[in-house]
Amino acid sequence: MPAAAAAHLAPLPTRAQPHSTNPPPPPAKPTAASLPQWNALIAGHSRAGRHADAVALLPPLLATSEGLAPDRFTLPPAAKSCGFLRDGAATGRQVHALAAKLGLASDDPFVANSLVSMYGRCGRAEDAEKVFDGIPTASRNLVSWNALMAALSGNPRRAIEVFRDCLVDLSEAAPDEATLVTVLPMCAALGCPGTGRAVHGLAVKSGWDAAARVSNVLVDMYAKCGELANAERAFLQASESNVVSWNVMLGGYARNGEAGAAFGLLREMQQTEERGVPADEITVLSVLPACSGPPELAKLRELHAFTIRRGLDWTGGNDMVPNALMAAYGRCGCLLHASHLFTSIRSKTVSSWNSLIGAHAQNGEMNTAIELFLQMAGDCELKPDWFSIGSLLLACGNMKHFLHCKATHGFILRNGLERDSFIRSSLLSAYIQCGTVSLARLLFDDEAVENDEVSWNTMIAGYSQNGLPSEALQLFREMQSNVGRGNRPLLISATSALMACSELPAVRLGKEMHCFALKANYCEDSFLSSSLIDMYSKCGFVDDARAFFDRLEAKDAVSWTAMITGYAVNGAGKEAVELYDMMRREGVEPDEFTYLGLLVACGHAGMFEEGLHFFEEMRNHCETEAKLEHYACVVGMLSRGGHFADAVALMEEMPEEPDAKVLSSVLSACHIHGEVELGREVAERLLELEPDKAEHYVLASNMYAGTGQWDDMRKARKMLREAGVAKEPGCSWIDVAGKVYSFVVGENSLPEMDEVRRMCHCLEQRIREIGYVPDTTVVLHELEEEEKVEALRWHSEKQAIAFGLLRTAGPAKVRVFKNIRMCKDCHNAAKLISKVVEREIVVRDKKRFHHFRDGICSCGDYW
């Protein structure tokens, strides 16, 4: 047996560990040594971190003339050392094979547990589970379960399942310290504070909650789950607080954006230094994430001074603190301080250069970032790493510098870095941000490199963000078909696919995505659940969105905001306000996006008083700041209601100059109310801002035509022609049985058009009988009255509604989507059609949804 095992173990490594500064001792003359001496030597090497030396002793042990066979004390330290070797998995399998030949792999729990731990350290969770499953149930102990849970740390959901199985299997054995410090980080990784609280209860019951390691992990778990009150409670109840305890609590405050609390605790920590809790460099690194923007610049400078006073700015040659300080100055927009700090570093590493390059890239200093990159690569003879190139590509993408992006791509190819997954996904993202999705797809389709999950997700999100929803969904389907090759659709890809369904809009595909999310157990994720609410709302299924929202167990501010915004785009202002009141009663604080949804809802429903109330509430709310989007909503709401003086006064109060969206909403209101003088001034400013947008010329032309100022109308039309931009034709489309049918005013390319025309005439006749009169004022051309009536008759939404009534049976709703704003005549006609056919008709135009039912529209004739 030993001789065969020795032959099997011949390739075992004999090199010393890379980090070891001492040369390995020469191999001992083992022939006269007993097995306990061999065991002591292997265990000693393993404990001292000389792992390669520990494993290298097995072949000479097996080759001894005495024929010594390893026992249950030989293999565990050898297996442990395999977990620390670069090629540990391959070496560990040889140790596993030796244990199996000796009959120790499963029968001896001491050896089996060490094999489970070894495979876990080597990242071979499946092999760890196989070894565990091979241990007889009666032989499994708490150490076995702890080893398996640690091995499954990369799959926290599965680890929690194993923990539950452990509690059932070892009902009489309470979890120990190792169990708790293994399981609690899993709860944090999954964002499951409920499970974490249950584990906390077990810790209290078993008396381990007082242990320093357990209390520290509890604080960290609660902080990562966003439950700072529980984190504070666990921190204060800890019987033994050390510097790690303080650092964990500081990091919890910082990660949750509580800069004031973090710095307050740091000051309190300084007062406890006399009791033996001195701050270290980890303390500084824990607090720095709280400095996330310009408002925290003063606190950052205070922290910088603190590090200098404590001598933590350069400890033992470690440049982590100065590099982190540079990155923080970059986030706070203070590049001068970052540069001064960089200059003060005597021995600059790649990480130092990366911090400075990243700081400039984040602040839009593209040229400086590139110059620093070239200086590092050339003058300093330091080789850029993945972070350097990632920062450079971030700058290229943010500034949409396509040529710089291509130049960086060339550098990547010349240096053979294109196979690095991080660099590859960063390059894809940069090309997508530059709007060159086709080039990104060429890079993605390169068969020489296998795409990982990040690349798939980046590409799917890129299609969705660049207005290519069909391509996003197609690629998502391809990703699903690649599941067998290791590409499992993740939350981000599923969310991007839902965004695509919202843009198409395609509720049938959205429901398929909903089913996928249910099967993948993604629906409890806050971001994806909010995307589902958004998808149903933007497809006009606001009742389905509300039903899904009501079923959510945990509703955060994002979920509430998504539902409020869903009501807003569907014209349900009253329901949006009622939901907001419910949100406040539940104790959920609104953010800037919540207020934006409320303002949109009030603006669409003509609820001026409520809208102004929410605007003032937001401005008085200490946590939110009114931005351009909020002012735009209120200006548009006031203008639409004819309160032009108030709208102009509010525009003067805005923190920045009104953009095209604000001016466009005012100009549209001027057209509705015939406010020509103000409209003329707004139109001039609007055309200066965006001279290449045809819709602005059309809006100005319509305003002049609506008040009979034909000369000004012709002038606006002439400017449109001279600008060389084309007016977007009115187009409507309808999804019937999974097929999309499009209609354009004046076109009759569909084979069914004769049938559609007959249906349009029939509907017009029926609604005339109950009071319909064509509103020819919306035809802004110098035509005869009959010509105007004929032009109104063939507006695209009327054709789409007629086709929908032909192809669907009651009581199914007819859902039509339109690319531009619905005209007043079509709006009146749709109301009356819904009454005579006794069907609900839903029309989604460029601004909002209109739900027509029994001769009434959800917008209350206000849009």
C-alpha positions in Angstrom: 0.0 0.0 0.0 2.6 2.7 0.9 4.7 1.9 -2.2 1.8 2.4 -4.6 0.7 5.5 -2.8 4.3 6.9 -3.1 4.2 6.4 -6.8 0.9 8.2 -7.0 2.2 11.2 -5.1 5.5 11.6 -7.0 4.5 14.9 -8.7 3.8 16.7 -5.4 5.4 20.2 -5.3 8.6 20.7 -3.5 9.0 24.5 -3.9 8.8 26.9 -1.0 5.9 29.3 -0.6 6.4 32.5 -2.7 6.1 34.7 0.4 8.6 32.7 2.5 11.8 34.6 3.1 13.7 31.6 4.6 15.0 28.8 2.4 13.3 25.5 3.1 15.4 23.1 5.2 17.1 20.3 3.4 15.1 17.0 3.4 15.7 15.0 6.5 17.0 11.5 6.5 13.7 9.9 7.3 14.5 6.3 7.4 15.1 6.1 11.2 12.2 8.4 12.1 9.0 7.1 13.6 5.5 8.1 12.2 4.8 10.5 15.1 8.0 12.4 14.2 6.9 12.6 10.6 3.5 13.8 11.7 5.1 16.4 13.9 7.3 17.6 11.1 4.4 17.9 8.6 2.2 19.7 11.1 5.0 22.1 12.1 5.6 23.1 8.5 1.8 23.6 8.0 1.4 25.7 11.2 4.4 27.9 10.1 3.0 28.6 6.7 5.5 26.5 4.8 2.7 24.6 3.0 4.6 23.4 0.0 7.3 21.9 2.3 4.6 20.2 4.4 3.0 18.5 1.4 6.5 17.6 -0.1 7.2 15.4 2.9 4.5 12.9 2.0 6.4 11.1 -0.9 9.6 10.5 1.2 7.4 9.3 4.1 5.8 6.7 1.8 9.1 5.7 0.4 10.7 4.8 3.8 12.2 1.4 4.1 10.1 0.8 7.2 7.0 1.0 5.0 5.3 3.7 7.2 1.7 4.4 6.2 0.2 7.9 6.9 -2.5 7.9 9.6 -5.3 10.2 10.8 -2.7 12.7 12.2 -0.6 12.8 9.0 -3.2 13.8 6.4 -5.2 16.6 8.0 -2.2 19.1 8.1 -1.2 18.0 4.6 -4.7 18.6 3.3 -4.8 22.0 5.1 -1.6 23.0 3.3 -3.0 22.0 -0.1 -5.6 24.7 0.4 -3.0 27.4 0.5 -1.1 26.3 -2.7 -1.6 27.8 -6.1 -2.2 24.4 -7.6 -3.8 23.2 -4.4 -6.8 21.5 -6.0 -4.7 19.2 -8.1 -2.4 18.4 -5.1 -5.3 18.0 -2.8 -6.9 15.4 -5.1 -3.7 13.3 -4.7 -4.0 13.6 -0.9 -7.7 12.7 -1.2 -6.8 9.7 -3.3 -4.2 8.6 -0.7 -6.8 9.0 2.1 -9.2 6.9 0.1 -6.6 4.1 -0.5 -5.9 4.1 3.2 -9.6 3.9 4.1 -9.6 7.3 5.9 -11.4 9.5 3.4 -14.9 8.9 4.9 -14.5 6.6 7.8 -12.4 9.0 9.8 -14.2 12.3 10.4 -11.0 14.1 11.4 -9.5 13.4 7.9 -12.8 13.9 6.1 -13.4 17.3 7.7 -9.9 18.4 6.6 -10.6 17.3 3.0 -13.9 19.3 3.0 -12.0 22.4 4.3 -9.2 21.9 1.7 -11.6 21.8 -1.2 -13.4 24.8 0.1 -10.2 26.8 0.3 -9.4 25.7 -3.3 -12.8 27.0 -4.5 -14.1 23.5 -5.2 -17.4 23.7 -3.4 -18.9 20.8 -5.4 -16.0 18.5 -4.4 -16.4 19.6 -0.8 -20.1 18.6 -0.8 -19.2 15.2 -2.4 -16.7 14.5 0.4 -19.2 15.6 3.0 -22.0 13.4 1.5 -19.6 10.5 1.8 -19.2 10.9 5.5 -21.6 8.5 7.3 -24.4 10.4 9.0 -23.5 9.1 12.4 -19.9 10.3 12.0 -20.8 13.9 11.0 -20.2 16.4 13.8 -20.4 20.2 14.1 -16.9 20.5 12.7 -18.0 18.7 9.5 -21.0 21.0 9.0 -18.9 24.1 9.7 -16.3 23.0 7.2 -19.0 22.6 4.5 -20.6 25.9 5.2 -17.3 27.6 5.0 -16.6 25.8 1.7 -20.0 27.2 0.3 -19.1 30.8 1.2 -19.3 31.7 -2.5 -22.9 30.5 -2.7 -24.5 32.0 0.4 -28.0 30.8 -0.4 -26.9 27.2 -0.5 -24.8 27.8 2.7 -27.9 28.9 4.6 -29.7 25.8 3.4 -26.9 23.7 4.8 -27.1 25.6 8.0 -30.7 24.7 8.4 -29.9 21.1 7.7 -27.2 21.2 10.3 -29.7 22.4 12.9 -32.0 19.6 12.1 -29.3 16.9 12.0 -27.6 18.1 15.2 -30.6 19.0 17.1 -28.9 18.5 20.5 -25.7 20.4 19.6 -25.8 24.2 19.6 -23.9 26.1 17.0 -20.5 27.2 18.1 -18.4 30.3 17.4 -17.1 29.0 14.1 -20.7 28.3 13.0 -21.9 31.8 13.8 -19.0 33.7 12.2 -19.5 31.6 9.1 -23.3 31.9 8.7 -23.8 35.5 9.6 -21.7 36.9 6.7 -24.0 34.8 4.4 -27.0 36.6 5.8 -25.3 39.9 5.0 -24.4 38.8 1.5 -28.0 37.8 0.8 -29.4 40.9 2.4 -31.6 38.8 4.7 -31.8 40.6 8.1 -34.7 38.3 9.1 -32.4 35.2 8.9 -29.7 37.2 10.5 -31.9 38.0 13.5 -32.8 34.3 13.8 -29.1 33.4 13.9 -28.6 36.2 16.4 -31.2 34.5 18.6 -29.3 31.2 18.4 -26.1 33.1 19.4 -27.8 34.5 22.5 -29.4 31.2 23.4 -26.0 29.4 23.1 -24.1 32.2 24.9 -21.8 33.0 22.0 -23.2 36.5 21.4 -20.7 37.9 24.0 -17.7 36.5 22.1 -15.8 39.4 20.4 -15.7 37.7 17.0 -19.4 36.9 17.0 -20.4 40.4 18.2 -18.2 42.0 15.4 -19.8 39.8 12.8 -23.3 40.7 14.1 -22.6 44.4 13.8 -21.2 43.9 10.3 -24.2 41.8 9.2 -26.8 44.3 10.5 -24.9 47.2 8.9 -24.7 45.5 5.5 -28.4 44.8 5.7 -29.1 48.5 6.3 -30.3 47.9 9.9 -28.1 50.4 11.6 -30.2 50.6 14.8 -29.7 46.8 15.4 -26.0 47.2 14.5 -25.6 49.9 17.1 -27.4 47.8 19.7 -25.1 44.8 19.0 -22.1 47.1 19.2 -23.1 48.6 22.5 -24.0 45.2 24.0 -20.7 43.6 23.2 -18.9 42.7 26.4 -15.5 42.8 24.8 -14.9 45.7 22.4 -11.6 45.9 20.6 -10.3 48.0 17.7 -11.9 45.6 15.2 -15.3 46.2 16.9 -15.0 50.0 16.4 -13.8 49.6 12.9 -16.7 47.4 11.9 -19.2 49.9 13.3 -17.4 52.8 11.6 -17.5 50.9 8.3 -21.2 50.2 8.8 -21.9 53.9 9.2 -19.7 54.8 6.2 -21.3 52.2 3.8 -24.8 53.4 4.7 -23.9 57.1 4.0 -24.1 58.2 7.6 -21.0 60.5 7.5 -22.1 62.4 10.6 -22.5 59.3 12.7 -19.2 57.8 11.4 -17.2 60.9 12.4 -19.0 61.2 15.7 -18.1 57.6 16.6 -14.5 58.3 15.5 -14.3 61.2 17.9 -15.7 58.9 20.6 -13.1 56.3 19.8 -10.3 58.8 20.3 -11.6 59.4 23.8 -11.3 55.7 24.6 -7.7 55.4 23.5 -6.7 55.7 27.1 -8.6 52.5 27.7 -6.5 50.6 25.1 -8.5 51.1 21.9 -6.1 53.0 19.6 -7.1 53.7 16.0 -5.1 52.0 13.3 -5.0 52.3 9.5 -8.1 50.1 9.1 -9.9 52.7 11.1 -9.1 55.3 8.5 -10.0 53.0 5.7 -13.3 52.2 7.3 -14.4 55.8 7.6 -13.2 57.0 4.2 -16.2 55.6 2.2 -18.4 58.1 4.1 -16.6 60.9 2.2 -18.6 60.3 -1.0 -19.1 63.8 -2.3 -18.3 67.5 -2.1 -20.4 68.1 1.1 -18.1 65.8 3.0 -14.9 67.6 1.9 -14.4 69.4 5.3 -14.8 66.1 7.1 -12.3 64.4 4.7 -9.7 67.1 5.4 -10.3 66.6 9.2 -9.8 62.9 8.7 -6.6 63.5 6.7 -5.2 65.6 9.6 -6.2 62.9 12.0 -4.1 60.3 10.0 -1.1 62.6 10.0 -1.3 63.3 13.8 -1.6 59.5 14.5 1.2 58.6 12.0 -1.2 56.5 10.0 -0.7 58.1 6.7 2.3 55.9 5.9 2.5 52.9 8.1 5.3 50.4 7.5 5.6 51.3 3.8 1.9 50.4 3.2 0.4 52.9 0.7 -3.2 51.9 1.2 -4.2 54.9 3.4 -2.7 57.6 1.1 -4.2 55.9 -1.9 -7.6 55.7 -0.3 -7.3 59.4 0.7 -6.6 60.3 -2.9 -9.6 58.4 -4.1 -11.8 60.1 -1.5 -10.5 63.5 -2.5 -11.4 62.5 -6.1 -15.0 61.7 -5.0 -15.2 65.0 -3.2 -14.1 66.8 -6.4 -10.9 68.2 -4.8 -8.2 67.2 -7.3 -5.7 69.7 -6.0 -5.5 67.9 -2.6 -5.3 64.6 -4.4 -2.4 65.8 -6.5 -0.6 67.2 -3.4 -1.0 63.9 -1.6 0.3 62.0 -4.6 3.4 64.3 -4.8 4.2 63.6 -1.1 4.4 59.8 -1.7 8.1 59.0 -2.1 7.9 55.5 -3.6 4.9 55.6 -5.9 3.3 52.2 -6.8 0.9 51.4 -9.5 -1.9 51.7 -6.9 -0.8 55.3 -6.2 -1.0 56.2 -9.9 -4.3 54.4 -10.2 -5.8 56.4 -7.4 -4.9 59.7 -9.0 -5.9 58.6 -12.5 -9.3 57.4 -11.2 -9.8 60.7 -9.3 -9.3 62.7 -12.6 -11.4 60.3 -14.6 -14.4 60.5 -12.1 -14.3 64.3 -12.3 -14.3 64.5 -16.1 -10.6 65.5 -16.4 -10.2 63.2 -19.4 -7.0 64.7 -20.9 -5.2 64.8 -17.5 -6.2 61.2 -16.8 -4.7 60.1 -20.1 -1.5 62.1 -19.6 -1.1 60.5 -16.2 -1.7 57.1 -17.7 1.0 57.7 -20.4 3.4 59.1 -17.8 3.0 56.0 -15.6 3.4 53.6 -18.5 6.3 55.4 -20.1 8.3 57.7 -17.8 7.9 55.6 -14.7 8.3 52.2 -16.3 5.4 50.9 -14.3 3.1 48.4 -16.0 -0.6 49.5 -15.9 -2.9 47.0 -14.3 -6.6 46.3 -14.9 -7.6 49.1 -12.5 -5.5 51.6 -14.5 -7.2 50.7 -17.8 -10.6 50.5 -16.1 -10.2 54.1 -14.9 -9.2 55.2 -18.3 -12.1 53.5 -20.0 -14.4 54.9 -17.4 -13.3 58.4 -18.4 -13.7 57.6 -22.1 -17.2 56.4 -21.6 -18.3 59.2 -19.3 -17.0 61.9 -21.7 -18.1 59.9 -24.8 -14.6 60.2 -26.2 -14.8 57.5 -28.9 -11.3 58.2 -30.4 -9.7 57.9 -26.9 -11.7 54.7 -26.4 -10.3 53.2 -29.6 -6.8 54.3 -28.7 -7.1 52.6 -25.3 -8.4 49.5 -27.1 -5.2 49.5 -29.2 -3.1 49.7 -26.1 -5.0 46.7 -24.7 -4.4 44.7 -27.9 -0.7 45.6 -28.1 -0.2 44.4 -24.5 -2.2 41.2 -24.8 -4.8 42.3 -22.2 -7.9 41.7 -24.2 -8.6 38.3 -22.4 -8.9 39.9 -19.0 -12.6 39.7 -18.1 -12.6 43.1 -16.2 -10.8 44.9 -19.0 -13.1 43.3 -21.6 -16.3 44.3 -19.8 -15.0 47.8 -19.2 -14.2 48.2 -22.9 -17.7 47.0 -23.8 -19.2 49.5 -21.4 -17.1 52.4 -22.8 -18.1 51.6 -26.4 -21.7 51.4 -25.3 -21.6 54.7 -23.5 -20.0 56.3 -26.6 -23.1 55.1 -28.5 -21.2 52.7 -30.7 -23.2 49.6 -29.8 -22.3 47.9 -33.1 -18.6 48.0 -32.2 -19.3 46.7 -28.8 -21.2 43.8 -30.4 -18.3 43.0 -32.7 -16.0 42.8 -29.6 -18.6 40.7 -27.8 -18.9 38.2 -30.7 -15.2 37.6 -30.8 -15.0 33.8 -30.7 -11.4 33.9 -29.5 -12.6 35.0 -26.0 -15.4 33.4 -24.0 -17.9 35.9 -22.6 -18.5 35.8 -18.9 -21.7 36.8 -17.1 -20.5 40.4 -16.7 -20.0 40.7 -20.5 -23.4 39.3 -21.2 -25.0 41.7 -18.7 -23.1 44.7 -20.0 -24.2 44.0 -23.5 -27.9 43.4 -22.7 -28.0 46.6 -20.5 -26.2 48.5 -23.4 -28.9 47.6 -25.9 -31.6 48.6 -23.5 -30.0 51.9 -22.6 -29.4 52.8 -26.3 -33.0 52.4 -27.4 -32.6 48.9 -28.9 -35.0 46.9 -26.7 -35.6 44.1 -29.3 -31.9 43.4 -29.5 -31.7 43.4 -25.7 -34.4 40.8 -25.4 -32.9 38.7 -28.2 -29.5 38.6 -26.5 -31.2 37.8 -23.1 -32.8 34.7 -24.8 -29.3 33.7 -26.1 -27.9 34.1 -22.6 -30.7 31.8 -21.3 -29.8 29.2 -23.9 -26.1 29.4 -22.7 -27.0 28.4 -19.2 -25.6 25.0 -19.7 -22.3 26.6 -20.6 -22.1 28.4 -17.3 -23.8 31.7 -18.2 -26.7 32.0 -15.7 -28.8 35.1 -16.2 -28.3 37.4 -13.2 -30.4 40.1 -11.6 -28.8 42.8 -13.7 -29.5 41.1 -17.0 -33.1 40.3 -16.0 -33.6 43.9 -15.0 -32.2 45.2 -18.3 -34.6 42.8 -20.1 -37.5 44.2 -18.2 -36.5 47.7 -19.1 -36.5 46.6 -22.8 -40.1 45.2 -22.3 -41.1 48.6 -20.9 -39.6 50.4 -23.9 -41.2 48.2 -26.6 -43.7 48.0 -24.8 -44.4 44.3 -24.8 -46.3 43.1 -21.8 -46.4 39.5 -23.1 -42.6 39.4 -23.1 -42.7 41.2 -19.7 -44.9 38.4 -18.3 -42.4 35.9 -19.5 -39.7 37.8 -17.7 -41.8 37.8 -14.6 -42.1 34.0 -14.8 -38.3 33.7 -15.2 -37.8 36.0 -12.1 -40.2 33.8 -10.1 -38.3 30.6 -11.0 -35.0 32.2 -10.3 -36.2 33.5 -6.9 -35.4 37.1 -7.9 -38.7 38.8 -7.2 -37.8 39.7 -3.6 -34.9 41.8 -4.9 -35.8 45.4 -4.5 -34.3 46.6 -7.8 -35.9 43.8 -9.9 -39.3 44.0 -8.2 -39.4 47.8 -8.9 -38.5 47.1 -12.5 -41.4 44.7 -12.7 -43.8 47.4 -11.4 -42.3 49.8 -13.9 -42.7 47.4 -16.8 -46.4 46.7 -16.0 -47.1 50.4 -15.5 -45.4 51.5 -18.7 -47.3 48.8 -20.6 -50.6 50.2 -19.3 -51.3 47.4 -16.9 -51.3 49.5 -13.8 -53.7 47.2 -11.9 -51.3 44.3 -12.4 -48.5 46.5 -11.2 -50.4 47.3 -8.0 -51.3 43.6 -7.5 -47.6 42.7 -7.6 -46.7 45.6 -5.4 -49.3 44.6 -2.8 -47.8 41.1 -2.7 -44.3 42.3 -1.9 -43.3 41.3 1.7 -40.6 44.0 2.1 -41.4 47.4 0.5 -38.6 49.9 0.5 -38.6 53.5 -0.9 -37.7 52.3 -4.3 -40.8 50.0 -4.5 -43.1 52.7 -3.3 -41.6 55.2 -5.7 -42.0 52.8 -8.6 -45.7 52.3 -7.9 -46.3 56.1 -7.4 -44.6 56.8 -10.7 -46.6 54.0 -12.4 -49.8 55.8 -11.3 -48.4 59.0 -12.5 -47.7 57.9 -16.1 -51.2 56.3 -16.2 -52.8 59.6 -15.2 -54.0 58.3 -11.8 -53.0 61.4 -9.8 -55.4 60.7 -6.9 -54.2 57.1 -6.5 -50.6 58.3 -6.5 -51.3 60.8 -3.7 -53.2 58.2 -1.7 -50.3 55.7 -2.0 -47.9 58.4 -0.9 -50.0 59.0 2.3 -49.9 55.2 2.9 -46.1 55.2 2.4 -45.6 57.9 5.0 -47.9 56.0 7.5 -45.7 53.0 7.0 -42.7 55.1 8.1 -40.9 55.0 4.8 -39.1 58.3 4.0 -39.5 59.7 0.5 -36.5 60.6 -1.7 -36.1 62.9 -4.6 -37.4 60.3 -7.1 -40.6 59.9 -4.9 -41.3 63.6 -5.1 -40.6 63.6 -8.9 -43.2 60.9 -9.3 -45.7 62.9 -7.2 -45.1 66.0 -9.2 -45.6 64.2 -12.5 -48.8 62.7 -11.2 -50.2 66.0 -10.0 -49.1 67.7 -13.3 -50.9 65.0 -15.4 -54.0 65.3 -13.3 -54.2 69.1 -13.1 -53.8 68.9 -9.3 -52.1 72.3 -8.9 -52.6 72.8 -5.1 -51.4 69.3 -4.3 -48.4 69.6 -6.7 -47.3 72.9 -5.2 -47.7 71.4 -1.7 -45.4 68.5 -2.5 -42.9 70.9 -4.1 -42.7 73.0 -1.0 -42.6 69.9 1.2 -39.6 68.6 -0.8 -37.8 71.9 -0.6 -38.2 71.9 3.2 -37.1 68.3 3.5 -33.6 68.2 4.9 -32.7 65.1 3.0 -33.8 66.1 -0.5 -32.9 68.9 -2.8 -35.0 70.3 -5.7 -33.3 69.6 -9.0 -33.9 70.7 -12.5 -36.4 67.8 -13.1 -38.5 68.9 -10.2 -38.6 72.5 -11.3 -39.5 71.4 -14.8 -42.5 69.5 -13.5 -43.8 72.4 -11.6 -43.1 74.9 -14.4 -45.0 72.6 -16.8 -47.8 72.2 -14.4 -48.3 75.9 -13.9 -48.0 76.7 -17.6 -50.5 74.0 -18.5 -52.9 75.6 -16.1 -52.4 79.0 -17.6 -50.4 80.4 -14.7 -47.7 81.8 -16.9 -46.6 84.6 -14.5 -45.9 82.1 -11.7 -44.2 79.7 -14.2 -41.8 82.5 -15.4 -41.1 83.6 -11.8 -40.2 80.0 -10.9 -37.9 79.6 -13.9 -36.0 82.6 -12.6 -35.5 80.9 -9.2 -34.2 77.7 -10.7 -30.7 76.6 -9.7 -29.6 76.4 -13.3 -30.7 77.7 -16.7 -33.9 76.1 -18.0 -33.1 73.3 -20.4 -35.0 72.3 -23.6 -37.5 70.1 -21.7 -38.6 73.0 -19.5 -38.9 75.4 -22.4 -40.7 72.8 -24.6 -43.4 72.3 -21.9 -43.9 76.1 -21.6 -44.1 76.5 -25.4 -46.7 73.6 -25.6 -48.8 75.4 -22.9 -48.5 78.7 -24.9 -49.9 76.9 -27.9 -52.8 75.5 -25.9 -53.7 78.9 -24.3 -52.8 81.1 -27.3 -50.1 82.9 -25.3 -48.2 84.1 -28.4 -45.9 86.7 -27.0 -44.4 84.5 -24.3 -44.4 81.6 -26.7 -42.4 83.6 -29.3 -39.7 84.4 -26.7 -39.6 80.8 -25.5 -39.4 79.4 -29.0 -36.4 81.6 -29.8 -34.5 80.4 -26.7 -35.6 76.8 -27.5 -34.3 76.9 -31.0 -31.0 78.4 -29.9 -30.6 75.5 -27.4 -31.5 72.6 -29.8 -31.6 73.8 -33.4 -31.5 70.2 -34.7 -34.8 69.1 -33.1 -37.7 69.1 -35.6 -40.3 68.9 -32.9 -39.4 72.4 -31.6 -40.0 74.0 -35.0 -43.3 72.1 -35.3 -44.4 73.2 -31.9 -43.7 76.8 -32.7 -45.4 76.5 -36.1 -48.5 74.9 -34.5 -48.7 77.8 -31.9 -48.7 80.4 -34.7 -51.2 78.4 -36.8 -53.5 78.0 -33.8 -53.8 81.8 -33.4 -54.1 82.4 -37.2 -50.6 84.0 -37.5 -49.9 82.3 -40.8 -46.9 84.3 -41.8 -45.1 83.4 -38.6 -46.2 79.8 -39.2 -44.7 79.8 -42.7 -41.5 81.3 -41.3 -41.2 78.5 -38.7 -41.8 75.9 -41.4 -39.1 77.5 -43.6 -36.6 77.4 -40.7 -37.4 73.7 -40.3 -36.5 73.1 -43.9 -33.4 75.2 -43.8 -32.2 73.3 -40.6 -32.2 70.1 -42.7 -34.1 68.1 -40.1 -37.2 66.0 -40.8 -40.4 66.1 -38.9 -41.3 62.8 -37.3 -44.5 61.5 -38.8 -47.3 60.4 -36.5 -47.2 56.7 -36.1 -49.3 54.3 -33.9 -48.9 50.6 -33.4 -50.9 47.8 -31.7 -49.9 44.3 -30.5 -52.4 41.6 -31.5 -51.6 38.0 -30.6 -47.9 38.7 -30.4 -47.6 40.5 -33.7 -47.1 44.3 -33.9 -49.1 46.2 -36.6 -48.0 49.8 -37.4 -50.1 52.6 -38.8 -48.9 55.9 -40.3 -51.2 58.8 -41.2 -52.0 58.8 -44.9 -50.5 55.3 -45.6 -52.4 52.1 -46.4 -49.8 49.5 -47.0 -51.5 46.8 -44.9 -53.6 44.2 -46.7 -56.4 44.7 -44.2 -56.6 48.5 -44.9 -59.8 48.3 -46.8 -61.4 46.6 -43.9 -59.9 49.2 -41.5 -61.2 52.1 -43.6 -64.7 50.6 -43.5 -64.5 50.2 -39.8 -63.3 53.8 -39.4 -66.3 55.1 -41.4 -68.7 52.9 -39.3 -67.3 54.2 -36.0 -67.4 57.8 -37.1 -71.0 57.4 -38.1 -71.9 55.8 -34.7 -70.2 58.5 -32.6 -71.7 61.3 -34.7 -75.1 60.0 -33.6 -74.2 60.7 -29.9 -72.7 64.1 -30.5 -69.3 63.8 -32.2 -68.2 66.9 -34.2 -64.7 66.8 -35.8 -62.5 69.5 -34.2 -60.8 70.9 -37.3 -58.9 73.5 -35.2 -56.2 70.9 -34.7 -55.5 70.7 -38.4 -52.9 73.4 -38.7 -52.8 73.8 -42.4 -54.6 76.3 -44.8 -57.2 73.8 -46.1 -60.9 73.8 -46.8 -63.1 72.5 -44.1 -63.9 69.2 -45.8 -60.2 68.6 -46.4 -59.5 69.1 -42.8 -62.3 66.6 -41.8 -60.8 64.1 -44.2 -57.3 64.6 -42.8 -58.6 64.0 -39.2 -60.4 60.9 -40.3 -57.1 59.0 -41.0 -55.0 59.9 -38.0 -52.9 56.9 -37.1 -54.4 56.2 -33.7 -57.9 56.0 -35.2 -56.7 53.4 -37.7 -55.0 51.4 -34.9 -58.2 51.5 -32.7 -60.3 50.4 -35.6 -57.9 47.5 -36.4 -57.9 46.5 -32.7 -61.6 46.3 -32.5 -61.7 44.2 -35.7 -59.1 41.7 -34.4 -60.0 41.4 -30.7 -63.2 40.4 -29.0 -64.8 41.9 -26.0 -64.3 42.5 -23.2 -60.5 42.6 -24.0 -59.0 46.1 -23.9 -57.7 47.7 -27.0 -54.2 49.0 -26.4 -52.6 51.4 -28.8 -49.2 53.1 -28.6 -48.4 56.4 -30.4 -45.0 58.2 -30.9 -46.3 61.8 -30.6 -48.9 63.6 -28.5 -52.5 62.6 -29.1 -54.5 65.4 -30.7 -57.7 66.8 -29.2 -60.0 65.5 -31.9 -58.7 61.9 -31.6 -59.0 62.2 -27.8 -62.7 63.2 -28.1 -63.3 60.4 -30.7 -61.7 57.7 -28.6 -63.9 58.7 -25.6 -67.1 58.3 -27.6 -65.9 55.1 -29.4 -65.3 53.5 -26.0 -68.9 54.3 -25.1 -70.6 53.0 -28.3 -68.5 49.7 -28.5 -68.6 49.2 -24.7 -64.9 48.4 -24.6 -62.0 50.0 -22.8 -59.4 51.7 -25.0 -55.9 52.5 -23.8 -53.7 54.9 -25.7 -50.1 55.6 -24.7 -48.9 58.7 -26.4 -45.5 60.4 -26.0 -46.5 62.0 -22.6 -48.8 59.5 -20.8 -51.5 56.9 -20.8 -55.1 57.6 -21.6 -57.6 55.0 -20.4 -61.0 55.5 -22.2 -64.0 53.9 -20.6 -67.7 54.6 -21.0 -67.1 57.9 -22.8 -64.6 59.2 -20.1 -60.8 59.4 -20.1 -58.7 58.9 -17.0 -56.9 62.2 -17.7 -60.1 64.1 -17.1 -59.5 65.9 -20.4 -56.3 67.4 -19.0 -53.1 66.4 -20.8 
